[in-house]
Amino acid sequence: MPEVKNKTKNQPSRLNFRLAPEIKARVARAATIVGQDLTEFAVSTLSRKADEVLEKHDNVLLGSEDYQFFLDALSEEKVSEPSAKSKKAADKYRRGTRKGARVHLAD
């Protein structure tokens, strides 16, 4: 009987999706133009787009007025108690639940 091997973390995982024929034809044409096969093109394009989205999400750029407002808010002497709504949101965040999603946070 053949031995069943466990998948390791380094093995590629699959992503399956369907495309309209005209989209697939455009993607295949673009892949040919850049000298990649369809899979290489799809992987590199998805990876690049994911990097763009994550970069925009992880970095907040403020204009000079907004930046000054932020600095002023940080340096205010008066510190108020968080609202009940803010406390509830912070509690949900600490528990790792947001809109039905479960995330695991490091302590």
C-alpha positions in Angstrom: 0.0 0.0 0.0 1.5 3.5 -0.9 2.6 5.7 1.9 0.5 8.8 2.4 2.7 11.9 3.0 1.6 14.9 5.0 1.7 18.2 3.2 4.4 20.5 4.5 4.1 24.3 4.9 6.4 24.8 1.9 4.3 22.9 -0.6 2.3 25.1 -2.9 -1.4 25.3 -2.3 -4.1 25.5 -5.0 -6.4 28.4 -5.9 -9.1 27.4 -8.4 -11.5 29.9 -10.0 -13.5 30.2 -13.2 -13.2 33.0 -15.7 -15.3 34.2 -18.5 -13.8 33.1 -21.8 -13.1 36.6 -23.0 -11.2 37.4 -19.7 -9.2 34.1 -20.0 -8.3 35.0 -23.6 -7.0 38.5 -22.6 -5.0 37.0 -19.7 -3.5 34.3 -22.0 -2.6 37.0 -24.6 -1.0 39.2 -21.9 0.9 36.2 -20.6 2.2 35.4 -24.1 3.3 39.0 -24.6 5.4 39.0 -21.4 6.8 35.5 -22.2 5.1 33.6 -19.3 2.8 30.7 -19.3 -0.7 31.3 -18.0 0.0 30.0 -14.5 3.2 32.0 -14.1 1.5 35.1 -15.3 -1.5 34.6 -13.0 0.6 33.9 -9.9 2.9 36.9 -10.5 0.0 39.3 -11.3 -2.0 38.2 -8.3 1.0 38.4 -6.0 1.9 41.9 -7.3 -1.7 43.1 -6.8 -1.9 41.6 -3.3 1.3 43.5 -2.4 -0.2 46.7 -3.7 -3.4 46.2 -1.6 -1.5 45.3 1.5 0.9 48.2 1.1 -2.1 50.7 0.8 -3.8 49.0 3.8 -0.7 49.0 6.0 0.5 52.5 5.3 -1.6 55.6 6.0 -0.5 58.8 4.3 -1.7 62.0 5.8 -1.7 65.5 4.3 0.1 68.2 6.2 -3.1 69.5 7.8 -4.3 66.1 8.9 -0.8 65.3 10.2 -0.8 68.4 12.3 -4.3 67.7 13.6 -3.1 64.2 14.6 -0.1 65.6 16.4 -2.2 68.2 18.2 -4.6 65.5 19.3 -1.8 63.4 20.7 -0.3 66.3 22.6 -3.6 67.5 24.2 -3.5 67.7 28.0 -7.1 66.6 28.6 -7.6 62.9 28.2 -11.1 61.7 28.2 -12.6 58.3 29.1 -13.3 56.1 26.0 -16.9 55.8 25.1 -18.9 52.6 25.7 -18.9 52.0 21.9 -15.1 52.4 21.8 -14.6 50.0 24.8 -16.9 47.4 23.1 -14.9 47.7 19.9 -11.6 47.3 21.7 -13.0 44.3 23.6 -14.1 42.6 20.3 -10.6 43.4 18.8 -8.8 41.8 21.8 -11.0 38.7 21.5 -10.2 38.6 17.8 -13.7 38.8 16.4 -14.8 41.3 13.8 -17.9 41.0 11.6 -18.1 37.2 11.8 -14.4 36.8 11.2 -12.1 35.2 13.7 -8.5 36.4 13.9 -5.8 35.2 16.3 -3.8 38.0 17.9 -0.5 37.6 19.7 -0.4 38.7 23.3 
